[in-house]
Amino acid sequence: NVSGILDELGLGDAAKEGKLLEVWNKIDLLDPAARQSLKNAAARSESGATCVSAMTGEGIDELLDVVARKLSDTNSQMELTLDASEGALANWLHEHAEIRSRETRDNGETFYRFTISPLNRERLATRLRNRTATPASGARSGEAA
């Protein structure tokens, strides 16, 4: 069964914590009554499965909405102000986060609002700690929330 395979792969905890998506494909092969019955069963399922057809595209928009909700549940919304001299950190931010807004201030600082994954949030925290740990480099401490 699927649960056993996930356990063997070391993903059993992820499934229990709601970190996996269950997708039921090929609904285009069902007649309308069977398709609706399957959609109802998916909605009642413990996993909240999503029914799709990769062939026709049916259900793909709903699947994308589910993915977006899952990601927004785990990703962090953050704000950070960078000095003009911190181009490397700004570049890293653009490569590893989804920039929501960016505002360049009169003093040359740039204020960012962004969404970032938990892993990249940890990487950013390390970069920020390293930045403030070496004041001789000319980098100033910024704010992260």
N, C-alpha and C positions, 0 to 999 in steps of 0.2 A: 504494500500500500504506500501511498505518497508520504504519510507521516513517518513511516519506517525508513524510507529512502532519505528524507530530509534529516532524520536523526543520524543516519550513517554518514551523511555529508557534513555533519556538525551544524546543521541549520535548524534543528528542532526548536531551539530557544527562540530563534527569529520568528518562526511560525507562531509560537505561543504568544509572543509579544506583539503580534499584529504587524510585523515588518515585511511580510510577504504578501504579494497580490495573487489572487486566484483568478484565472481567466479561462472561461469555457469557450472554445473556438468552434467554428464550423456550424454555427446556428443557421446558416443559409441552406443547409441540407434538410432542415426540418420544415414540415408544413406549418402554417400560421398558428394553429391551435397548440401543437407540440412546442413551437418556439415560445409562445406566451407562457405555457406551463413551465418550461425550463427557466425562463426569466424570473418567474415568480419563485421557483425553488432556489434560484441563485440569490435573490433578494432576502430570502429567509435563512440562507445558509449561515453557519457560524462565521465563515470567512468573508461573507459579503461579496461573493464571486461576481464577476462581470462577464456577461455574455457578449461575444463578438463574432464577426465573420471577417476573417482576413481577406477573403475573396471579394466581398461586396463592400466592406468598410462599415457595415452596420455595427453599432456599439463602440466604435473606435473613439468617438468624441467623449462618450461616457467613461471609457477607460482612461483617456487622457486627463479627464477631470479627477478621477480617483488618484492617478499618479501625482497630479499637482497638489491635491489635498494631503497625500502622504508625505510629499516632500516639504510642504509648508509646515507640517507638524514637527519635522525633525530639523529643518534648517532654521538658522537664527537670523533675525533682522538686526543689523548693527549700524553704527555710525562711527566715523573715524575722521579726524582732521590730520592732514599730512602737510608738512612744510614743503616748499618748492624744491628743496634739496633732496627730497626723498623719492626721487623718480623710480628707483628700483622697486621700492615697496609699492608705489602706485601701479607700476606695471604688473607686479605679482598679483595685486588685488584685482586688476582687470582680467587677468588670466584665470583666477581661481574663485571668483565670486560673481554674482549677478548684480551689477551696478544698477541701482534704482534711480539715483540722482547724484549729480555732481555739481558743486558750486565753487567757483574760484573766487576767493575773497580779495579785497584790495591789498592786503598785506602779503599776498602771494601764496597763502595757504589754500588747500583744496579740501572742502568738506564733502565726504562721501556718505551716502546711505546705500546699504547693500544687503543682499541675502547671501548666506554662506553655509556650506554643509558643516556638520559637526567635525569631521576630519580636518577640513581646511580652517575651521575656526581655531582648532588646536595649533595648527601650523602658524596661523596668523599670530596667536598669542605668543608663541615662541619667538617669532620675528619681532614682535613689539617688546618683549622682555630683553632681547638682544640689543635692540635699538636704544633702550633706556639704560642698559648696562654699560654702554660705551659712550659716555658724554663727550669724550675727547674727539669723537668723529664729527661733531657738529650737529648731530641729529637731536631734535628736541622731543620731549615726551608728548605724545598725543593722547586723545581721549578715545576710549573704546567702550561701548555700552552694549 
